[in-house]
Amino acid sequence: MEIQILDKVFVPYILEEEIQTRLQTVAKQMMQDLGGETPVFTGVLNGSFMVLSDLMKYYENPCEISFVKMASYEGTQSTNEVKQLIGLDVDVTDKTVVIVEDIVDTGNTIEVLEQLFNRYKIKGLRIATLFFKPEAYTKQIKMDYVGFEITNKFIVGYGLDYNKQGRNLPAIYQIK
């Protein structure tokens, strides 16, 4: 079923059930990889709020949770300029940080976050994203956990927005 958000039409792309199943799998892999550590999961706002919330429901080991707010989009286009808007509120010294993104396309935000966290004396850095667009990715930073590799089309829902709308949709819709 098509939906309209503002001036754009979107079609169903990834169902809510598929997202939840994939997040369970990713959480299990993280629990194996991170073993006895207490990682700091750092969600990138605004988009990652649903991803991090649901991922943490499946992650059963001890952890800490924090958020940073970054901005790089206007409408459906990346501005290619990333601004940090809200900083980290926990001590990450000697801890493994897992950056949790809703989507990685160009990689600009991830690059800025990697530089930000490299200023601290962290034990290690891992990158988790629910959606990854390999066609659009321009950086060399490895993605440690990827929910779905998708084509380079604009998507909305499950935390992702189009001009501040659509974040509340439980599934993913692709621009028609």
C-alpha positions, 0 to 999 in steps of 0.5 A, spaced: 500 500 500 502 506 497 503 512 502 504 519 501 508 523 506 508 531 504 509 531 496 512 524 496 509 517 495 512 511 498 511 504 497 512 498 502 520 495 502 521 492 508 516 489 513 516 490 521 517 483 522 523 482 518 526 488 521 525 485 528 528 478 526 534 481 523 535 485 530 535 479 534 540 476 529 545 482 530 544 482 537 546 475 538 552 476 534 554 482 538 553 478 545 558 473 542 563 478 539 563 482 545 563 477 550 564 479 558 565 486 556 560 492 558 560 496 551 557 503 550 552 503 545 551 510 542 545 511 538 546 517 533 539 521 533 534 522 531 534 516 526 537 511 531 532 511 536 527 506 534 533 501 532 537 502 538 531 501 543 529 495 539 536 492 539 537 493 546 531 489 547 534 483 544 541 484 547 542 481 554 549 482 556 551 488 561 551 495 557 551 502 557 547 506 552 548 513 550 546 518 544 549 523 540 545 527 535 548 529 528 545 532 522 547 531 515 540 531 511 536 536 508 530 533 505 532 527 501 539 529 500 545 529 504 548 536 505 555 532 505 557 536 511 556 533 518 554 537 524 555 534 531 549 537 535 549 534 542 555 530 545 556 524 549 554 524 556 558 517 559 565 516 560 568 511 554 575 511 557 577 503 556 570 501 553 568 498 547 563 503 543 558 501 539 555 506 534 548 504 532 546 508 526 539 507 522 542 508 516 549 509 513 550 511 506 555 516 504 559 514 511 560 522 512 557 521 519 561 515 521 567 518 519 566 524 524 564 519 529 570 515 528 574 522 529 570 524 535 571 517 539 578 517 537 579 523 541 578 518 547 582 513 550 577 507 548 578 500 548 575 499 541 570 502 536 564 498 532 559 500 527 552 497 527 547 500 522 540 497 520 541 499 513 547 500 509 547 503 502 554 500 499 553 504 492 553 510 496 558 509 501 565 513 500 569 511 506 574 506 508 571 504 515 568 497 516 561 496 518 561 491 523 554 489 523 549 490 518 542 489 518 540 490 511 544 492 505 539 496 500 539 500 494 541 507 493 534 509 494 531 514 499 527 510 504 523 512 510 520 509 516 522 506 523 526 512 525 528 515 518 524 521 516 522 525 510 523 532 512 521 531 519 515 526 518 515 518 517 519 516 523 513 513 527 512 508 521 513 501 524 516 498 517 520 501 511 518 505 505 522 506 499 520 512 495 516 511 488 
